[in-house]
Amino acid sequence: TKKYKKKKTTEKQEEASTSKSKQKHHNYKQIEPPVHEEEENRPTPPPPAHVTQEKPKKKKVKEKKVVSAIATKVDTDTPAPLLFDIMSDDIHSTNQSEQQQNEQDGYKLAAQSDNLTIEYSINPSPSIAQIDVTFLLKNRTPFIIDNVSIHVIDSMSSKLLNTTSANIISFPSTSLFPYSQNYIHIYFSIHAISFSQKLKTALTYSINKSNTLETDNIEFKLNLPCSQYLRRKTIDSMAFANLMTSGTLTCQSNVRIPSSTGDFTTVINTLCQSCRLTVVDKINSAASLYAESILGHPIALLIKSTNSQNDLSIDGKSTETHFLSNLMEELKTSLLK
């Protein structure tokens, strides 16, 4: 019995020691949280090196997205200026074709044959006493026309330039392919402009028809009217008024045009286009126009619509009597057509 009690006492002691160790272990676990709390309260250490490298990569990816977005925006916007350029080119080509058409509308018929149509335009030099006569040649055949030359009998007032002693100008490099057109130029030095002139002219050319070379000659008169000796000159209204009252314009002329066709604005535009006049001032049914002759004579015109019948009154002043009077008659004739 003593042994049993002793054994039992020993087991109780062991259990007590075990429970004490468990309690100690339990107490150890209870002490752990403060350690974790201290760790949590510690400052967070910097991330590892490889983590630091990953963040810039993500940033770079974002930047790439932004760049690609910008690039996409630029690419999206790019067609607009391209379209504008195309439209500008179309507008430019359209304006250019209209300009060429207007230039051709300014040509007058000089002569015509079965093979060739000859039209011409007169353009004064802006600085010297010369005129450029431009011929527009139109081939009316399915054959080639070449070896073009012009012979002009000039005058003391209008001397042909760049010519031989026989007043012949050749154009060896000018050819007209079937149903095509081309331009040639001749130049005159102007010494007097009092009267219009008609110069006898002949144009010679060769045409190859079915391997047979033929030569043709077209004769006509080149008309140099007084109105084509004018060149555009801009002047303001104050200078125009001073010129009209200065006494410099000693020559006067006037014409009356009954029942002019077209309204007043159309008449003014027609005169400005055909005679290179510039509008100085325009008020209601009155307008003042100005130009300068190729020899430097000032030309001042005052145009009025006199009544409801569209009658026109044109008063002109200049420093050259004959030129002014002949110019006024030309204006009257052109408006009565």
C-alpha positions in Angstrom: 0.0 0.0 0.0 2.8 2.4 0.7 4.3 1.5 -2.7 1.0 2.2 -4.4 0.7 5.5 -2.6 4.2 6.4 -3.4 3.6 5.6 -7.1 0.5 7.6 -7.0 2.3 10.5 -5.4 5.0 10.2 -8.1 2.4 10.4 -10.9 0.8 13.4 -9.3 4.1 15.1 -9.1 4.8 14.3 -12.7 1.4 15.6 -13.7 2.0 18.7 -11.7 5.4 19.2 -13.3 3.8 18.6 -16.7 1.0 21.1 -16.0 3.6 23.6 -14.8 5.6 23.1 -18.0 2.4 23.5 -20.1 1.6 26.6 -18.2 5.1 27.9 -18.8 4.6 27.1 -22.5 1.3 28.7 -22.5 2.7 31.8 -20.8 5.5 31.8 -23.4 2.9 31.9 -26.2 1.2 34.8 -24.4 4.4 36.7 -24.4 4.8 36.3 -28.2 2.2 38.9 -29.3 4.1 41.8 -27.9 7.1 40.7 -29.9 5.0 40.8 -33.1 3.6 44.1 -32.1 7.1 45.5 -31.8 7.8 44.1 -35.2 4.7 45.7 -36.6 5.6 49.0 -35.0 9.1 48.9 -36.5 9.6 50.9 -39.7 9.0 48.9 -42.9 12.3 48.0 -44.4 12.8 49.0 -48.1 11.6 46.4 -50.6 14.2 44.1 -52.1 16.2 45.2 -55.1 14.2 43.1 -57.6 10.9 44.7 -56.3 12.3 48.2 -56.9 13.2 47.2 -60.5 9.7 45.9 -61.1 8.0 49.2 -60.2 9.8 51.2 -62.8 8.9 48.5 -65.3 5.3 49.0 -64.5 5.8 52.8 -64.8 7.5 52.4 -68.1 4.6 50.3 -69.3 2.2 53.1 -68.3 4.4 55.6 -70.1 4.4 53.4 -73.2 0.6 53.4 -73.0 0.5 57.2 -72.7 2.9 57.5 -75.6 1.0 55.0 -77.7 -2.2 56.9 -76.9 -0.6 60.2 -78.0 0.8 58.5 -81.1 -2.7 57.1 -81.8 -4.1 60.6 -81.4 -1.5 62.0 -83.7 -2.2 59.3 -86.2 -5.9 60.0 -85.9 -5.4 63.7 -86.5 -3.0 63.2 -89.4 -5.6 62.6 -92.1 -7.1 66.0 -91.5 -4.1 68.1 -92.7 -3.6 65.6 -95.5 -7.2 66.1 -96.6 -6.8 69.8 -96.3 -3.7 69.6 -98.5 -5.5 67.6 -101.1 -8.4 70.0 -101.0 -6.0 72.9 -101.3 -4.4 71.2 -104.3 -7.8 70.8 -105.9 -8.7 74.4 -105.2 -5.4 75.5 -106.5 -5.7 73.5 -109.7 -9.3 74.6 -110.1 -8.3 78.3 -109.7 -5.4 77.8 -112.1 -7.6 76.2 -114.7 -10.1 79.1 -114.2 -7.3 81.6 -114.6 -6.1 80.0 -117.8 -9.7 80.0 -119.1 -10.0 83.7 -118.2 -6.7 84.4 -120.0 -8.0 82.6 -123.1 -11.2 84.5 -122.9 -9.1 87.7 -123.2 -7.7 86.6 -126.6 -9.2 88.0 -129.8 -9.5 86.3 -133.1 -6.8 87.5 -135.6 -7.3 84.9 -138.4 -8.3 81.4 -139.2 -7.8 78.7 -141.9 -8.8 75.1 -142.2 -5.6 74.1 -140.5 -4.9 76.8 -137.9 -6.7 79.3 -135.6 -4.7 82.5 -134.6 -5.8 84.5 -131.6 -3.8 87.3 -129.9 -3.5 89.3 -126.7 -1.6 92.5 -126.0 0.1 93.1 -122.7 2.1 96.3 -121.9 5.3 96.2 -120.0 4.9 97.5 -116.4 8.1 99.6 -116.5 9.2 100.4 -120.1 7.6 101.5 -123.3 7.1 98.0 -124.8 4.2 95.7 -125.5 4.1 91.9 -125.6 1.9 90.5 -128.3 1.1 86.9 -127.5 -0.3 84.7 -130.2 -2.4 81.6 -129.3 -2.1 79.0 -132.1 -4.6 76.2 -132.3 -4.0 73.2 -134.5 -7.3 72.1 -136.1 -5.9 69.0 -137.9 -4.7 65.5 -137.0 -1.2 66.4 -138.3 1.8 68.2 -136.8 2.4 71.8 -137.5 5.9 73.3 -137.2 8.4 75.7 -138.8 6.3 78.7 -137.6 7.5 82.2 -138.6 5.9 85.7 -138.5 6.4 88.7 -140.8 5.2 92.1 -139.5 5.4 95.4 -141.4 5.9 97.7 -138.4 5.8 101.5 -138.2 7.8 104.4 -136.7 5.4 104.4 -133.7 5.7 100.6 -133.1 9.0 99.0 -133.9 9.2 95.2 -134.0 12.0 93.9 -131.7 14.2 90.8 -132.0 13.8 90.5 -135.7 15.9 90.4 -138.9 16.2 93.1 -141.4 13.2 91.7 -143.3 11.1 91.9 -140.1 10.7 88.1 -139.9 10.7 86.3 -136.6 11.1 82.5 -136.7 10.1 80.0 -134.0 12.0 76.8 -134.9 11.3 75.1 -131.5 7.5 75.6 -131.7 5.5 72.6 -132.8 1.8 72.0 -132.6 0.7 68.4 -132.2 -2.6 67.2 -133.5 -5.5 69.3 -132.1 -3.1 71.0 -129.6 -2.3 74.6 -129.0 0.8 76.7 -128.3 1.9 80.2 -127.6 4.4 82.5 -129.4 5.5 86.0 -128.5 6.6 89.1 -130.4 7.6 92.4 -128.9 7.2 96.0 -130.0 9.0 99.2 -128.8 6.4 101.9 -128.6 7.3 105.5 -129.5 3.9 107.1 -130.1 0.4 106.3 -129.0 -1.8 109.1 -130.3 -3.6 106.8 -132.8 -4.5 103.1 -133.0 -2.5 101.1 -135.5 -3.2 98.1 -137.8 0.0 96.4 -138.8 0.1 94.0 -141.8 1.1 90.6 -140.6 1.7 87.2 -142.2 2.2 83.8 -140.4 3.9 81.0 -142.2 4.0 77.4 -141.1 4.6 73.8 -142.4 2.2 70.9 -142.0 3.1 67.2 -142.7 0.1 65.5 -144.3 0.5 61.8 -145.2 4.3 62.2 -145.6 3.8 65.3 -147.7 5.2 68.5 -146.4 3.0 71.5 -147.2 3.6 75.2 -146.5 0.8 77.6 -145.7 0.6 81.3 -145.2 -2.1 83.3 -143.3 -2.3 87.0 -143.7 -4.1 89.4 -141.3 -3.8 92.8 -139.7 -2.6 93.1 -136.2 -4.8 95.7 -134.4 -3.0 97.9 -131.8 -5.8 100.1 -130.3 -5.2 103.0 -128.0 -6.8 101.2 -125.1 -4.1 98.5 -125.2 -1.5 101.2 -124.5 -2.8 101.6 -121.0 -1.4 99.9 -117.9 -2.8 99.6 -114.4 -1.8 102.3 -111.9 -3.1 102.5 -108.4 -3.9 105.9 -106.9 -5.8 106.8 -103.7 -8.8 109.2 -103.7 -6.9 112.1 -102.2 -4.1 112.0 -104.8 -6.8 111.6 -107.5 -8.6 114.7 -106.3 -5.4 116.7 -106.1 -4.5 115.6 -109.7 -7.9 116.6 -111.0 -7.6 120.1 -109.4 -3.9 120.7 -110.0 -4.2 121.9 -113.6 -1.8 119.3 -114.8 -4.5 117.5 -116.8 -4.9 120.1 -119.6 -6.7 117.9 -122.1 -10.4 117.0 -121.7 -12.9 114.8 -123.6 -16.3 113.5 -122.9 -18.8 111.0 -124.5 -22.4 110.2 -124.0 -23.7 106.6 -124.3 -27.4 106.2 -124.6 -29.1 103.2 -123.0 -26.0 101.2 -122.1 -26.5 97.5 -121.8 -26.0 96.1 -118.3 -26.1 97.7 -114.9 -23.6 100.3 -113.7 -21.4 97.9 -111.8 -21.1 95.6 -114.8 -20.1 98.5 -117.0 -17.4 99.5 -114.6 -16.1 96.0 -114.3 -16.0 95.6 -118.1 -14.0 98.8 -118.6 -11.6 97.9 -115.9 -11.0 94.5 -117.3 -10.7 95.4 -121.0 -8.7 98.7 -120.6 -6.8 98.0 -117.4 -8.4 100.8 -115.5 -8.5 100.9 -111.7 -11.4 102.1 -109.6 -10.4 105.0 -107.4 -13.8 105.6 -105.8 -17.4 104.4 -106.5 -20.5 105.9 -104.9 -23.9 104.8 -106.1 -24.1 105.5 -109.8 -20.8 107.4 -110.1 -17.2 106.1 -110.3 -13.8 107.6 -110.8 -11.2 105.4 -112.7 -7.5 105.8 -113.3 -4.8 104.4 -115.5 -1.4 105.4 -117.0 -0.3 105.2 -120.6 2.7 103.2 -121.6 4.5 106.5 -122.1 3.5 107.8 -118.7 0.4 109.9 -119.5 -2.1 110.0 -116.6 -5.6 109.1 -117.6 -8.5 110.1 -115.2 -12.1 109.2 -116.0 -15.4 110.1 -114.2 -18.3 107.9 -115.2 -21.9 108.7 -114.2 -25.3 107.0 -114.9 -27.4 110.0 -115.8 -31.0 108.6 -115.6 -33.1 105.5 -115.2 -32.5 104.7 -118.9 -29.0 103.6 -118.0 -27.5 106.5 -120.1 -23.8 107.0 -119.3 -21.7 110.1 -119.3 -17.9 109.6 -119.4 -15.6 112.6 -118.7 -11.9 112.1 -119.3 -8.8 114.2 -118.5 -5.1 113.6 -119.6 -2.0 115.4 -120.9 -2.3 114.0 -124.5 -5.2 115.3 -126.5 -5.3 112.8 -129.5 -4.7 109.8 -127.3 -7.5 110.8 -124.9 -10.1 111.5 -127.6 -9.4 108.3 -129.5 -9.5 106.3 -126.2 -12.9 107.8 -125.3 -14.3 106.8 -128.7 -13.0 103.2 -128.2 -14.7 103.1 -124.8 -18.0 104.3 -126.3 -17.7 101.7 -129.1 -17.0 98.8 -126.7 -19.9 99.7 -124.5 -22.4 100.0 -127.4 -21.7 96.5 -128.6 
